[in-house]
Amino acid sequence: MMEQKAKKRILLGKLGLDAHDNGVVIVAKWLSDAGYEVIYLGFYNFPEHFIEVALQEDVDAIGVSFLGGEHLYYTRKLTDLMKEKGINNIKLILGGVIPSHDVDELKRLGVSEVFTPGTLRQTIIESLGKLFKEGM
């Protein structure tokens, strides 16, 4: 008998002082409905807390929503901590108000996907499916 594959686990939340969480809450629901296990941290988090919880919860991905322009600063902090801890198996996914001219830099830092406002539910679900399939 084949062992059933566990659901992919995704840690979602906000970093810093950005408390606008409507979008990430909606995405959390979409991902849950699509069969992902979502661990939602809420807002007012620090990068160290994200990484600590990601390791404790054995997540497959970290998803962070940004609306305040701090995406480059916090992504650098997150990716530095991930390198420091030797984490290379957890995907980093960003969403929110992120200018298109910053996407290349974010990808260079190690971000797997960037979703901006208006990204359709189906696009997010399909992109994550491909991302996890490629990472296996």
MIDOSE-1310 file (N, C-alpha, C; in nm, 2 decimals, decimal comma, always signed):
residues 136
mmeq	+0,08/-0,12/+0,00/+0,00/+0,00/+0,00/+0,09/+0,12/+0,00; +0,06/+0,22/-0,09/+0,14/+0,35/-0,10/+0,10/+0,44/+0,02; +0,21/+0,50/+0,07/+0,19/+0,59/+0,18/+0,13/+0,72/+0,13; +0,03/+0,77/+0,19/-0,04/+0,90/+0,15/+0,05/+1,01/+0,18
kakk	+0,07/+1,10/+0,08/+0,15/+1,22/+0,09/+0,08/+1,32/+0,18; +0,16/+1,37/+0,28/+0,10/+1,47/+0,37/+0,07/+1,60/+0,29; -0,02/+1,68/+0,34/-0,05/+1,81/+0,29/+0,07/+1,90/+0,30; +0,09/+1,99/+0,20/+0,20/+2,09/+0,20/+0,16/+2,19/+0,31
rill	+0,26/+2,23/+0,39/+0,23/+2,32/+0,50/+0,29/+2,46/+0,46; +0,21/+2,56/+0,48/+0,25/+2,70/+0,44/+0,23/+2,79/+0,56; +0,34/+2,86/+0,60/+0,33/+2,96/+0,70/+0,30/+3,10/+0,64; +0,20/+3,16/+0,68/+0,16/+3,29/+0,63/+0,15/+3,40/+0,74
gklg	+0,19/+3,52/+0,70/+0,17/+3,63/+0,80/+0,23/+3,76/+0,75; +0,24/+3,85/+0,84/+0,29/+3,99/+0,81/+0,42/+4,01/+0,90; +0,51/+4,10/+0,84/+0,63/+4,14/+0,91/+0,62/+4,28/+0,95; +0,69/+4,32/+1,06/+0,70/+4,46/+1,09/+0,57/+4,52/+1,14
ldah	+0,54/+4,65/+1,11/+0,43/+4,72/+1,17/+0,31/+4,72/+1,08; +0,32/+4,66/+0,96/+0,21/+4,65/+0,86/+0,10/+4,56/+0,92; -0,02/+4,62/+0,95/-0,13/+4,55/+1,01/-0,25/+4,53/+0,91; -0,22/+4,55/+0,78/-0,33/+4,53/+0,68/-0,33/+4,39/+0,64
dngv	-0,41/+4,31/+0,69/-0,41/+4,17/+0,67/-0,52/+4,11/+0,59; -0,61/+4,19/+0,53/-0,72/+4,14/+0,46/-0,68/+4,05/+0,34; -0,58/+4,09/+0,26/-0,54/+4,01/+0,15/-0,48/+3,87/+0,19; -0,39/+3,87/+0,29/-0,33/+3,75/+0,33/-0,43/+3,65/+0,40
viva	-0,53/+3,71/+0,47/-0,63/+3,62/+0,52/-0,72/+3,56/+0,41; -0,75/+3,63/+0,31/-0,82/+3,57/+0,20/-0,74/+3,46/+0,13; -0,61/+3,49/+0,11/-0,52/+3,39/+0,05/-0,51/+3,27/+0,14; -0,50/+3,29/+0,27/-0,50/+3,17/+0,36/-0,62/+3,08/+0,34
kwls	-0,73/+3,14/+0,33/-0,86/+3,07/+0,30/-0,85/+3,00/+0,17; -0,81/+3,06/+0,06/-0,80/+3,00/-0,07/-0,71/+2,88/-0,06; -0,59/+2,89/+0,01/-0,49/+2,78/+0,02/-0,55/+2,67/+0,10; -0,62/+2,70/+0,21/-0,68/+2,60/+0,29/-0,78/+2,52/+0,21
dagy	-0,87/+2,59/+0,13/-0,97/+2,53/+0,05/-0,91/+2,44/-0,06; -0,79/+2,48/-0,10/-0,72/+2,40/-0,21/-0,64/+2,28/-0,15; -0,65/+2,26/-0,02/-0,58/+2,14/+0,04/-0,45/+2,16/+0,11; -0,41/+2,29/+0,12/-0,28/+2,32/+0,19/-0,31/+2,33/+0,34
eviy	-0,22/+2,30/+0,42/-0,23/+2,32/+0,56/-0,17/+2,46/+0,59; -0,24/+2,55/+0,64/-0,20/+2,69/+0,66/-0,18/+2,72/+0,81; -0,06/+2,77/+0,84/-0,03/+2,82/+0,97/-0,03/+2,97/+0,96; -0,12/+3,04/+1,02/-0,13/+3,19/+1,01/-0,08/+3,26/+1,13
lgfy	+0,03/+3,34/+1,11/+0,09/+3,41/+1,23/+0,03/+3,54/+1,26; -0,05/+3,59/+1,17/-0,10/+3,73/+1,19/+0,00/+3,84/+1,16; -0,01/+3,95/+1,23/+0,08/+4,06/+1,20/+0,17/+4,10/+1,32; +0,25/+4,20/+1,30/+0,35/+4,24/+1,40/+0,46/+4,14/+1,43
nfpe	+0,50/+4,07/+1,33/+0,60/+3,96/+1,35/+0,74/+4,01/+1,31; +0,84/+3,95/+1,36/+0,98/+3,97/+1,32/+1,03/+3,86/+1,24; +1,13/+3,88/+1,15/+1,19/+3,77/+1,07/+1,23/+3,65/+1,15; +1,29/+3,67/+1,27/+1,34/+3,56/+1,35/+1,22/+3,47/+1,40
hfie	+1,11/+3,53/+1,43/+0,99/+3,46/+1,47/+0,94/+3,37/+1,35; +0,94/+3,43/+1,23/+0,89/+3,35/+1,12/+0,98/+3,23/+1,10; +1,11/+3,25/+1,11/+1,20/+3,14/+1,08/+1,19/+3,03/+1,20; +1,18/+3,08/+1,32/+1,16/+2,99/+1,43/+1,03/+2,90/+1,42
valq	+0,92/+2,96/+1,38/+0,80/+2,89/+1,36/+0,80/+2,80/+1,24; +0,87/+2,85/+1,13/+0,88/+2,76/+1,01/+0,95/+2,63/+1,04; +1,06/+2,64/+1,12/+1,13/+2,52/+1,16/+1,05/+2,43/+1,26; +0,99/+2,49/+1,36/+0,91/+2,42/+1,45/+0,79/+2,34/+1,38
edvd	+0,73/+2,41/+1,29/+0,61/+2,35/+1,22/+0,65/+2,27/+1,09; +0,78/+2,26/+1,06/+0,82/+2,19/+0,94/+0,75/+2,22/+0,82; +0,75/+2,35/+0,79/+0,67/+2,40/+0,67/+0,74/+2,38/+0,54; +0,67/+2,38/+0,44/+0,72/+2,37/+0,30/+0,74/+2,51/+0,24
aigv	+0,67/+2,61/+0,29/+0,68/+2,74/+0,24/+0,65/+2,84/+0,34; +0,71/+2,96/+0,32/+0,68/+3,08/+0,40/+0,62/+3,18/+0,31; +0,51/+3,23/+0,34/+0,44/+3,34/+0,26/+0,43/+3,46/+0,34; +0,48/+3,57/+0,29/+0,47/+3,70/+0,36/+0,40/+3,80/+0,27
sflg	+0,31/+3,88/+0,33/+0,23/+3,98/+0,26/+0,29/+4,12/+0,30; +0,31/+4,20/+0,20/+0,37/+4,33/+0,22/+0,28/+4,44/+0,16; +0,25/+4,55/+0,24/+0,18/+4,66/+0,18/+0,24/+4,79/+0,21; +0,35/+4,79/+0,29/+0,41/+4,92/+0,33/+0,54/+4,96/+0,28
gehl	+0,59/+4,89/+0,17/+0,71/+4,93/+0,11/+0,84/+4,87/+0,17; +0,82/+4,78/+0,27/+0,94/+4,73/+0,34/+0,98/+4,59/+0,29; +0,93/+4,55/+0,17/+0,95/+4,41/+0,12/+1,10/+4,38/+0,10; +1,18/+4,47/+0,05/+1,32/+4,44/+0,02/+1,40/+4,43/+0,16
yytr	+1,37/+4,52/+0,25/+1,44/+4,51/+0,38/+1,41/+4,38/+0,45; +1,28/+4,34/+0,46/+1,25/+4,22/+0,54/+1,28/+4,09/+0,46; +1,28/+4,10/+0,33/+1,32/+3,98/+0,25/+1,47/+3,95/+0,27; +1,55/+4,06/+0,27/+1,69/+4,04/+0,30/+1,71/+3,98/+0,43
kltd	+1,64/+4,02/+0,53/+1,65/+3,97/+0,67/+1,61/+3,82/+0,67; +1,50/+3,79/+0,61/+1,45/+3,65/+0,61/+1,55/+3,56/+0,53; +1,60/+3,60/+0,42/+1,69/+3,51/+0,34/+1,82/+3,50/+0,41; +1,87/+3,61/+0,48/+1,99/+3,59/+0,55/+1,98/+3,49/+0,67
lmke	+1,86/+3,50/+0,74/+1,84/+3,40/+0,85/+1,82/+3,26/+0,79; +1,76/+3,25/+0,68/+1,74/+3,11/+0,62/+1,88/+3,05/+0,58; +1,97/+3,14/+0,53/+2,10/+3,09/+0,49/+2,18/+3,06/+0,62; +2,17/+3,14/+0,72/+2,24/+3,12/+0,85/+2,20/+2,99/+0,91
kgin	+2,07/+2,95/+0,90/+2,01/+2,83/+0,96/+2,03/+2,71/+0,87; +2,08/+2,73/+0,75/+2,10/+2,62/+0,65/+1,96/+2,57/+0,59; +1,87/+2,66/+0,59/+1,74/+2,63/+0,53/+1,74/+2,65/+0,38; +1,73/+2,55/+0,30/+1,73/+2,57/+0,16/+1,61/+2,49/+0,10
nikl	+1,53/+2,42/+0,18/+1,42/+2,34/+0,14/+1,29/+2,41/+0,15; +1,28/+2,53/+0,22/+1,16/+2,60/+0,24/+1,15/+2,71/+0,13; +1,04/+2,71/+0,06/+1,02/+2,81/-0,04/+0,97/+2,94/+0,02; +1,02/+3,05/-0,03/+0,98/+3,18/+0,02/+0,89/+3,25/-0,09
ilgg	+0,77/+3,29/-0,05/+0,67/+3,34/-0,14/+0,62/+3,48/-0,08; +0,61/+3,57/-0,17/+0,57/+3,71/-0,13/+0,45/+3,75/-0,20; +0,37/+3,83/-0,14/+0,25/+3,89/-0,20/+0,23/+4,03/-0,15; +0,14/+4,10/-0,22/+0,11/+4,24/-0,17/+0,15/+4,34/-0,27
vips	+0,16/+4,46/-0,22/+0,19/+4,58/-0,30/+0,34/+4,58/-0,32; +0,39/+4,52/-0,42/+0,53/+4,51/-0,45/+0,56/+4,56/-0,59; +0,63/+4,67/-0,61/+0,66/+4,73/-0,74/+0,73/+4,63/-0,83; +0,68/+4,63/-0,96/+0,74/+4,53/-1,06/+0,89/+4,54/-1,07
hdvd	+0,94/+4,67/-1,05/+1,09/+4,68/-1,07/+1,17/+4,62/-0,95; +1,10/+4,57/-0,84/+1,17/+4,51/-0,73/+1,17/+4,35/-0,75; +1,09/+4,30/-0,84/+1,07/+4,15/-0,85/+1,20/+4,08/-0,88; +1,28/+4,13/-0,97/+1,41/+4,07/-1,01/+1,50/+4,06/-0,89
elkr	+1,51/+4,17/-0,81/+1,59/+4,17/-0,69/+1,54/+4,07/-0,59; +1,41/+4,06/-0,57/+1,35/+3,97/-0,48/+1,39/+3,82/-0,52; +1,37/+3,80/-0,65/+1,41/+3,66/-0,70/+1,55/+3,63/-0,68; +1,64/+3,73/-0,70/+1,78/+3,71/-0,68/+1,81/+3,68/-0,53
lgvs	+1,74/+3,73/-0,44/+1,75/+3,71/-0,30/+1,71/+3,57/-0,26; +1,63/+3,50/-0,35/+1,58/+3,37/-0,32/+1,43/+3,35/-0,32; +1,36/+3,45/-0,35/+1,21/+3,44/-0,35/+1,17/+3,35/-0,46; +1,08/+3,26/-0,44/+1,03/+3,17/-0,54/+0,92/+3,23/-0,62
evft	+0,82/+3,30/-0,56/+0,71/+3,36/-0,63/+0,68/+3,49/-0,57; +0,63/+3,58/-0,65/+0,58/+3,71/-0,61/+0,44/+3,74/-0,67; +0,34/+3,75/-0,58/+0,20/+3,78/-0,63/+0,16/+3,92/-0,59; +0,11/+3,99/-0,68/+0,07/+4,13/-0,66/-0,08/+4,14/-0,66
pgtl	-0,13/+4,26/-0,62/-0,28/+4,27/-0,61/-0,34/+4,24/-0,74; -0,45/+4,17/-0,73/-0,53/+4,13/-0,85/-0,49/+4,00/-0,90; -0,39/+3,93/-0,85/-0,36/+3,80/-0,89/-0,48/+3,71/-0,86; -0,52/+3,63/-0,96/-0,64/+3,55/-0,94/-0,61/+3,43/-0,85
rqti	-0,71/+3,38/-0,78/-0,70/+3,27/-0,69/-0,64/+3,15/-0,77; -0,69/+3,12/-0,89/-0,65/+3,00/-0,96/-0,50/+3,02/-1,00; -0,46/+3,14/-1,03/-0,31/+3,16/-1,07/-0,22/+3,13/-0,95; -0,26/+3,17/-0,83/-0,18/+3,14/-0,71/-0,18/+2,99/-0,68
iesl	-0,29/+2,92/-0,69/-0,30/+2,78/-0,66/-0,22/+2,70/-0,76; -0,23/+2,74/-0,89/-0,16/+2,67/-1,00/-0,01/+2,69/-0,98; +0,03/+2,82/-0,95/+0,17/+2,85/-0,94/+0,24/+2,77/-0,82; +0,17/+2,76/-0,71/+0,22/+2,69/-0,60/+0,23/+2,54/-0,63
gklf	+0,13/+2,49/-0,70/+0,13/+2,35/-0,74/+0,26/+2,32/-0,82; +0,29/+2,40/-0,92/+0,41/+2,39/-1,00/+0,53/+2,40/-0,92; +0,53/+2,50/-0,83/+0,65/+2,52/-0,75/+0,68/+2,40/-0,66; +0,58/+2,34/-0,60/+0,61/+2,23/-0,51/+0,64/+2,10/-0,59
kegm	+0,58/+2,09/-0,71/+0,62/+1,98/-0,80/+0,76/+1,98/-0,84; +0,81/+2,10/-0,88/+0,95/+2,12/-0,92/+1,04/+2,10/-0,81; +1,00/+2,13/-0,68/+1,09/+2,12/-0,57/+1,10/+1,98/-0,52; +1,03/+1,88/-0,57/+1,03/+1,74/-0,52/+1,15/+1,66/-0,58
